[in-house]
């Protein structure tokens, strides 16, 4: 069939399909099958429903579209180009190439119009949850009777079989159903194929019955090429007022190609001959690539032009709104600009030793409470550990279907979904988000934290019970390698504060760090408050990552003790004993490797003079990485094995986290014997051997 014989709808769909195929083929890498099968539903959504302005991709009231099946990125790039975003045909030709705007999976900080960085399957599914939560919360905060809505948009997500197989989607779907997020509409590319073969090899459930149980509205479209049926299903979904919607659209992967319906169409280019055959099937010139008929460009410009008019009207309505609700309008603009209110930190607590010992998790809770009083767009909560994370547990501020203006989120035991939904909240705009759980469960959240860092986005991850100090719950819950694992992620700031004042400053950094997630790591056990009239200033020191907490007495230090978190008190105690014995000893509190590495060489050498090579690092976690700071003449007191189930005090003593052992190890460092064979043997030999 020639192009002149088909409708503009079909011609547009086929253009989307073949642009995607050409991108994959030129790169000799990618996934052509999804675009060939899912292009019709994408076309219907973008042409007949999606509200967007390609000239302003960050319009606050645009509909959000997330491609959770990020391997099908060629489809998204074709859409962005054809619908008028700043993505040229030459950008499409650079698909998956160095420094291009069209990477293998969508990245929000690289490509205009990409809402969130998706990659691992299931992440985008849960990102959509965060975006839908943001919309309903912001609508409740800002929308006023008698004025056009400030926030009133849908969140659409295209998901695949793989997304629904991943456990994170179950967590996100469960919470979305509980929250009755009716502006959350998902399109399921139901093609019965995954990378290794037919889904029947692993997947024989009825996923729509599962979503019925999650309290979602479910529909089936039996023919993924039936544009009107897809449109009707979306319109029905928009009428649902008390639950999210998912529409299973039966498609044929690689439709129109010789590999249609097989896993061979999933993750590899079709090949030159198959590409030509596919173009013949659709009535395109098989010898030409990246073909876009002029009438398709003209047709697909129209939704963006309509969106620009919608935004123009929204701007005018917002101006009227601002005349009546100036404070709310100012706060809305401030929050979407990523800024904080003047004086946001005026109530942050400052402590003295007279306040008594305080766990850093408790200090974190007090800092967060103070911030929430001055920053009305703080939005977050805990994964069923509010009492441990010291977050709101009263229930009076619970974000629930009947109370969407409330801002304390009860995530439930859903750490995977919490992390990815936080990422969605951060990308949505207008809110500052945080989420808390035990440090050991950061393993569950690592993919989401990594994607937040990769996307240069901001969120605050709050982790407590930070070491073997957790105690009796035992090694399944005692983190050993987690702080190291988090530090290893690029573009992240990890802070493990030593006392209540350092905890306050850690929150200040979390609120003011742009384009990076911040991880706060807090203790379960109470810790002494360091006297800032005698020792280094937490306000100045924490911001630099490491600082001289207590200077050596009697001249230039001969030894430097380095510690983080609860182990700083051990360094302070050991300093007293070592200086009594005549060794001038400096104590460095080192809450953040990343912030310290951002300081200039002069400051780093002020804290760690190159001439003072006798150093001892103390951290109840993995020793990996500390050698950079201890030098080849220094030592490390750390954990080389998992902990045990016992009271914290007994564990710290067994594994050498005592003042007495710090002094002993320090003396060994001074004598040229930095290692401790006895402790290493104790840590290597398993219990019971």
ZAMARGU-4260 file (C-alpha; in steps of 0.2 Angstrom, whole numbers, plus 5000, padded with zeros to 4 digits):
<rodrens>
0) 5000/5000/5000 | 5007/5017/4995 | 5008/5032/5007 | 4995/5041/4997 | 4982/5027/5000
5) 4982/5027/5019 | 4976/5040/5032 | 4987/5053/5040 | 4985/5043/5056 | 4992/5027/5049
10) 5006/5037/5040 | 5011/5045/5056 | 5011/5028/5065 | 5021/5020/5052 | 5033/5035/5052
15) 5036/5033/5070 | 5039/5015/5068 | 5052/5016/5054 | 5061/5031/5061 | 5064/5019/5076
20) 5069/5005/5066 | 5082/5016/5056 | 5089/5022/5072 | 5092/5005/5079 | 5099/4999/5062
25) 5111/5014/5060 | 5118/5011/5077 | 5118/4992/5075 | 5112/4992/5093 | 5095/4993/5101
30) 5077/4986/5102 | 5066/4988/5087 | 5053/4976/5092 | 5044/4987/5105 | 5043/5003/5094
35) 5035/4993/5079 | 5022/4985/5091 | 5018/5000/5102 | 5019/5015/5090 | 5000/5015/5088
40) 4996/5017/5107 | 5010/5030/5108 | 5003/5039/5094 | 4985/5039/5101 | 4991/5045/5118
45) 5002/5059/5111 | 4991/5065/5097 | 4974/5064/5106 | 4977/5066/5124 | 4994/5071/5130
50) 4995/5090/5135 | 5013/5096/5132 | 5022/5111/5125 | 5038/5106/5116 | 5044/5124/5117
55) 5044/5123/5136 | 5047/5105/5142 | 5046/5110/5160 | 5028/5118/5160 | 5022/5113/5178
60) 5005/5108/5172 | 5010/5097/5158 | 5005/5079/5157 | 5019/5067/5162 | 5024/5053/5150
65) 5036/5040/5156 | 5043/5026/5146 | 5046/5013/5159 | 5051/5000/5146 | 5066/5011/5143
70) 5075/4999/5131 | 5062/5005/5118 | 5070/5022/5119 | 5070/5024/5100 | 5051/5025/5101
75) 5052/5040/5113 | 5065/5049/5103 | 5055/5047/5087 | 5040/5054/5096 | 5050/5069/5103
80) 5057/5073/5086 | 5041/5072/5077 | 5031/5081/5090 | 5042/5096/5090 | 5055/5095/5104
85) 5073/5100/5102 | 5078/5084/5095 | 5084/5084/5077 | 5084/5071/5064 | 5103/5071/5065
90) 5101/5068/5084 | 5091/5052/5079 | 5105/5047/5068 | 5117/5048/5083 | 5107/5035/5093
95) 5118/5026/5106 | 5133/5036/5100 | 5146/5045/5110 | 5140/5062/5117 | 5123/5061/5108
100) 5106/5067/5115 | 5099/5050/5111 | 5107/5037/5123 | 5102/5019/5124 | 5090/5022/5138
105) 5081/5038/5141 | 5091/5051/5152 | 5081/5066/5158 | 5096/5077/5160 | 5102/5074/5142
110) 5086/5074/5131 | 5073/5088/5132 | 5056/5080/5135 | 5062/5065/5144 | 5053/5066/5161
115) 5064/5054/5171 | 5079/5043/5168 | 5073/5025/5167 | 5083/5009/5164 | 5081/4994/5175
120) 5064/4988/5172 | 5051/4992/5185 | 5059/5009/5189 | 5049/5019/5178 | 5033/5010/5184
125) 5037/5017/5202 | 5043/5034/5195 | 5025/5036/5189 | 5019/5033/5206 | 5029/5047/5213
130) 5023/5059/5199 | 5005/5055/5202 | 5007/5057/5221 | 5015/5074/5217 | 5001/5080/5206
135) 4987/5075/5219 | 4996/5083/5233 | 5001/5099/5224 | 4983/5101/5218 | 4977/5099/5236
140) 4989/5112/5242 | 4987/5125/5228 | 4971/5123/5219 | 4957/5136/5225 | 4939/5137/5222
145) 4934/5150/5209 | 4951/5148/5200 | 4957/5137/5186 | 4968/5123/5193 | 4986/5126/5196
150) 4989/5107/5196 | 4978/5096/5185 | 4987/5083/5175 | 4989/5065/5171 | 5003/5053/5173
155) 5004/5041/5159 | 5017/5027/5159 | 5021/5014/5145 | 5026/4997/5153 | 5031/4980/5147
160) 5030/4962/5152 | 5047/4964/5160 | 5041/4979/5171 | 5026/4969/5177 | 5038/4954/5181
165) 5050/4965/5192 | 5045/4965/5210 | 5046/4984/5212 | 5030/4986/5201 | 5020/4975/5213
170) 5025/4987/5228 | 5021/5003/5218 | 5005/4996/5211 | 4999/4991/5228 | 5002/5008/5236
175) 4995/5017/5221 | 4979/5007/5223 | 4978/5011/5241 | 4980/5030/5237 | 4967/5029/5224
180) 4978/5039/5212 | 4965/5040/5198 | 4976/5051/5187 | 4988/5038/5184 | 4985/5028/5168
185) 4997/5015/5162 | 4998/5007/5145 | 5004/4989/5145 | 5013/4983/5129 | 5006/4965/5131
190) 5016/4956/5117 | 5020/4939/5126 | 5038/4941/5122 | 5054/4945/5132 | 5072/4945/5128
195) 5075/4926/5130 | 5059/4920/5121 | 5040/4919/5124 | 5034/4925/5141 | 5026/4908/5143
200) 5043/4901/5148 | 5041/4911/5164 | 5025/4920/5165 | 5008/4912/5165 | 4999/4922/5178
205) 4985/4934/5173 | 4992/4951/5177 | 4976/4960/5175 | 4968/4950/5189 | 4983/4955/5199
210) 4979/4973/5196 | 4961/4970/5200 | 4967/4964/5217 | 4978/4980/5219 | 4962/4990/5217
215) 4966/4996/5199 | 4954/4998/5185 | 4958/4986/5171 | 4954/4985/5153 | 4959/4975/5138
220) 4962/4981/5120 | 4963/4965/5109 | 4971/4973/5094 | 4986/4985/5097 | 4983/4993/5079
225) 4966/4998/5083 | 4968/5017/5086 | 4950/5020/5090 | 4949/5006/5103 | 4965/5012/5111
230) 4957/5030/5112 | 4941/5023/5119 | 4950/5014/5133 | 4960/5029/5138 | 4944/5039/5138
235) 4936/5026/5150 | 4951/5027/5161 | 4950/5046/5162 | 4932/5044/5169 | 4938/5033/5184
240) 4938/5043/5199 | 4943/5031/5213 | 4958/5021/5207 | 4973/5020/5195 | 4970/5012/5178
245) 4980/5000/5167 | 4976/4995/5149 | 4983/4979/5142 | 4985/4982/5124 | 4989/4966/5114
250) 5003/4970/5102 | 5014/4960/5091 | 5032/4963/5094 | 5041/4969/5078 | 5025/4971/5069
255) 5027/4972/5050 | 5044/4965/5050 | 5050/4947/5045 | 5054/4944/5063 | 5037/4949/5070
260) 5031/4940/5085 | 5048/4933/5090 | 5061/4937/5103 | 5073/4940/5088 | 5064/4957/5086
265) 5067/4962/5104 | 5085/4966/5107 | 5094/4967/5091 | 5094/4977/5074 | 5083/4969/5061
270) 5097/4968/5049 | 5098/4977/5032 | 5087/4965/5022 | 5073/4964/5036 | 5073/4983/5037
275) 5070/4984/5018 | 5056/4971/5019 | 5048/4980/5034 | 5048/4997/5024 | 5040/4988/5009
280) 5027/4981/5021 | 5023/4999/5026 | 5024/5007/5009 | 5040/5016/5012 | 5055/5017/5000
285) 5066/5002/5006 | 5082/5011/4999 | 5079/5027/5010 | 5082/5030/5028 | 5075/5042/5041
290) 5060/5046/5030 | 5047/5059/5037 | 5033/5064/5025 | 5030/5083/5025 | 5012/5080/5030
295) 5017/5070/5045 | 5028/5084/5051 | 5013/5096/5049 | 5001/5084/5057 | 5011/5080/5072
300) 5016/5098/5076 | 4997/5101/5080 | 4997/5093/5097 | 5012/5104/5103 | 5004/5119/5096
305) 4988/5116/5105 | 4999/5113/5121 | 5007/5129/5119 | 4990/5138/5119 | 4985/5128/5134
310) 5001/5134/5143 | 4997/5152/5138 | 4980/5150/5145 | 4987/5142/5161 | 5000/5157/5162
315) 4985/5169/5161 | 4975/5160/5174 | 4990/5158/5186 | 4993/5177/5185 | 4975/5180/5191
320) 4977/5166/5204 | 4992/5176/5210 | 4982/5191/5213 | 4971/5183/5225 | 4984/5170/5232
325) 5001/5179/5232 | 5009/5168/5245 | 5004/5152/5237 | 5009/5158/5220 | 5026/5163/5226
330) 5028/5147/5235 | 5023/5137/5219 | 5036/5147/5208 | 5049/5145/5221 | 5047/5126/5223
335) 5047/5123/5205 | 5063/5133/5203 | 5071/5122/5215 | 5074/5135/5228 | 5070/5137/5247
340) 5061/5150/5256 | 5070/5164/5265 | 5075/5159/5282 | 5071/5141/5279 | 5085/5136/5291
345) 5081/5148/5305 | 5074/5135/5317 | 5087/5122/5314 | 5092/5116/5332 | 5110/5119/5340
350) 5115/5108/5354 | 5127/5109/5369 | 5134/5095/5380 | 5121/5101/5393 | 5107/5094/5382
355) 5114/5076/5386 | 5117/5062/5374 | 5107/5060/5359 | 5106/5047/5345 | 5110/5055/5328
360) 5093/5048/5322 | 5084/5058/5335 | 5094/5074/5330 | 5089/5070/5312 | 5071/5070/5317
365) 5072/5086/5326 | 5080/5094/5311 | 5067/5087/5299 | 5053/5094/5310 | 5061/5111/5310
370) 5063/5111/5291 | 5045/5105/5288 | 5039/5121/5298 | 5048/5133/5286 | 5047/5123/5270
375) 5029/5118/5266 | 5034/5108/5251 | 5043/5095/5260 | 5035/5078/5256 | 5041/5061/5262
380) 5040/5048/5275 | 5047/5031/5281 | 5045/5013/5274 | 5036/5007/5290 | 5050/5012/5301
385) 5045/5030/5307 | 5048/5027/5325 | 5066/5021/5320 | 5069/5035/5308 | 5062/5048/5320
390) 5049/5054/5307 | 5031/5059/5310 | 5022/5044/5317 | 5006/5053/5324 | 4995/5050/5309
395) 4989/5067/5310 | 4998/5073/5294 | 4996/5057/5284 | 4995/5058/5265 | 4979/5048/5262
400) 4965/5047/5249 | 4954/5058/5260 | 4968/5070/5265 | 4979/5073/5250 | 4986/5090/5256
405) 4995/5081/5271 | 5013/5077/5267 | 5019/5063/5278 | 5019/5048/5267 | 5017/5030/5274
410) 5026/5020/5262 | 5023/5003/5270 | 5036/4989/5269 | 5040/4995/5251 | 5058/5001/5251
415) 5061/4997/5232 | 5046/5007/5227 | 5049/5021/5239 | 5066/5024/5232 | 5060/5025/5214
420) 5044/5035/5218 | 5055/5047/5227 | 5064/5049/5211 | 5048/5052/5202 | 5043/5065/5215
425) 5060/5074/5212 | 5058/5074/5193 | 5040/5080/5194 | 5045/5096/5202 | 5037/5107/5216
430) 5042/5096/5231 | 5057/5091/5241 | 5057/5073/5245 | 5064/5062/5258 | 5062/5044/5263
435) 5069/5033/5277 | 5072/5015/5282 | 5087/5005/5290 | 5104/5007/5282 | 5105/4988/5278
440) 5089/4990/5267 | 5098/5003/5256 | 5103/4987/5246 | 5085/4986/5241 | 5085/5004/5235
445) 5102/5005/5227 | 5095/5005/5209 | 5084/5020/5213 | 5098/5029/5222 | 5110/5026/5208
450) 5097/5032/5195 | 5094/5048/5205 | 5112/5051/5205 | 5114/5047/5186 | 5100/5059/5182
455) 5108/5073/5193 | 5092/5074/5203 | 5089/5078/5221 | 5082/5068/5235 | 5087/5064/5253
460) 5088/5046/5258 | 5088/5044/5277 | 5096/5028/5284 | 5097/5024/5303 | 5104/5009/5313
465) 5121/5012/5304 | 5132/4998/5311 | 5134/4983/5322 | 5128/4995/5335 | 5111/4989/5329
470) 5114/4975/5341 | 5103/4960/5345 | 5094/4960/5328 | 5110/4952/5322 | 5120/4952/5306
475) 5105/4951/5294 | 5101/4969/5300 | 5118/4975/5304 | 5126/4985/5290 | 5144/4982/5286
480) 5147/4986/5268 | 5132/4997/5264 | 5141/5014/5268 | 5155/5009/5256 | 5143/5004/5243
485) 5134/5020/5244 | 5150/5030/5243 | 5155/5021/5227 | 5140/5028/5217 | 5146/5043/5207
490) 5138/5060/5210 | 5131/5057/5227 | 5135/5064/5244 | 5135/5052/5259 | 5136/5059/5277
495) 5138/5050/5293 | 5138/5063/5307 | 5146/5061/5324 | 5134/5070/5335 | 5118/5080/5335
500) 5126/5096/5328 | 5134/5087/5314 | 5117/5079/5311 | 5109/5096/5309 | 5122/5102/5297
505) 5120/5086/5287 | 5102/5091/5284 | 5107/5108/5279 | 5118/5100/5266 | 5104/5089/5260
510) 5093/5104/5258 | 5106/5114/5248 | 5115/5102/5237 | 5110/5104/5219 | 5110/5090/5206
515) 5115/5076/5218 | 5105/5065/5230 | 5111/5066/5248 | 5112/5050/5259 | 5111/5053/5278
520) 5117/5039/5289 | 5112/5040/5308 | 5115/5030/5323 | 5103/5020/5334 | 5113/5022/5350
525) 5115/5039/5360 | 5131/5049/5357 | 5138/5063/5367 | 5137/5081/5360 | 5154/5088/5355
530) 5157/5104/5364 | 5159/5117/5350 | 5166/5130/5362 | 5181/5118/5364 | 5182/5109/5347
535) 5179/5112/5329 | 5163/5120/5322 | 5151/5107/5315 | 5143/5121/5304 | 5160/5125/5295
540) 5167/5107/5296 | 5153/5096/5290 | 5151/5106/5274 | 5169/5103/5270 | 5167/5084/5273
545) 5181/5082/5285 | 5188/5094/5298 | 5200/5096/5313 | 5188/5092/5327 | 5201/5092/5341
550) 5219/5098/5338 | 5235/5090/5345 | 5242/5097/5361 | 5260/5101/5362 | 5264/5106/5344
555) 5263/5097/5327 | 5253/5081/5328 | 5263/5065/5327 | 5247/5055/5325 | 5230/5058/5317
560) 5215/5049/5322 | 5201/5049/5309 | 5183/5043/5312 | 5165/5045/5307 | 5148/5043/5316
565) 5148/5035/5333 | 5166/5030/5332 | 5172/5049/5333 | 5169/5047/5352 | 5181/5033/5353
570) 5194/5044/5344 | 5191/5058/5356 | 5193/5046/5371 | 5209/5039/5364 | 5216/5056/5360
575) 5216/5060/5379 | 5225/5044/5383 | 5238/5046/5369 | 5242/5064/5374 | 5244/5059/5392
580) 5257/5047/5386 | 5266/5061/5377 | 5259/5058/5359 | 5252/5074/5351 | 5237/5068/5343
585) 5224/5076/5331 | 5206/5070/5329 | 5198/5072/5312 | 5179/5070/5310 | 5176/5064/5293
590) 5157/5064/5289 | 5158/5064/5270 | 5172/5058/5258 | 5163/5066/5244 | 5162/5084/5251
595) 5180/5083/5257 | 5186/5078/5240 | 5178/5094/5233 | 5189/5105/5244 | 5205/5112/5237
600) 5222/5104/5240 | 5227/5117/5253 | 5213/5113/5264 | 5215/5094/5262 | 5233/5096/5266
605) 5229/5107/5281 | 5218/5093/5288 | 5230/5079/5283 | 5248/5086/5282 | 5258/5076/5270
610) 5272/5075/5283 | 5261/5067/5296 | 5259/5049/5289 | 5255/5040/5305 | 5236/5039/5305
615) 5222/5028/5311 | 5205/5027/5303 | 5190/5020/5314 | 5174/5016/5306 | 5162/5001/5310
620) 5160/4996/5292 | 5171/4990/5278 | 5189/4996/5278 | 5189/4997/5259 | 5194/5015/5253
625) 5201/5021/5270 | 5219/5017/5264 | 5219/5033/5253 | 5218/5043/5269 | 5228/5033/5281
630) 5244/5031/5270 | 5255/5016/5269 | 5261/5020/5287 | 5243/5020/5294 | 5230/5008/5300
635) 5212/5005/5300 | 5200/4998/5313 | 5185/4992/5303 | 5174/4977/5300 | 5181/4963/5289
640) 5166/4951/5292 | 5148/4951/5297 | 5143/4955/5315 | 5133/4944/5327 | 5117/4945/5337
645) 5122/4952/5354 | 5120/4969/5364 | 5129/4983/5355 | 5142/4986/5369 | 5147/4968/5368
650) 5149/4969/5349 | 5159/4985/5349 | 5171/4977/5362 | 5173/4960/5353 | 5177/4969/5336
655) 5189/4982/5344 | 5178/4997/5344 | 5184/5003/5361 | 5195/5017/5367 | 5207/5004/5374
660) 5209/4996/5357 | 5211/5012/5348 | 5225/5017/5359 | 5233/5000/5357 | 5232/5001/5338
665) 5238/5019/5338 | 5253/5014/5347 | 5256/5000/5335 | 5255/5013/5320 | 5268/5024/5329
670) 5279/5009/5332 | 5278/5004/5313 | 5266/4990/5315 | 5249/4996/5309 | 5241/4980/5307
675) 5233/4969/5321 | 5235/4951/5317 | 5225/4946/5332 | 5210/4956/5327 | 5211/4951/5309
680) 5211/4933/5314 | 5196/4936/5325 | 5187/4944/5310 | 5191/4931/5297 | 5187/4915/5307
685) 5169/4912/5306 | 5159/4909/5322 | 5159/4891/5328 | 5175/4887/5318
</rodrens>
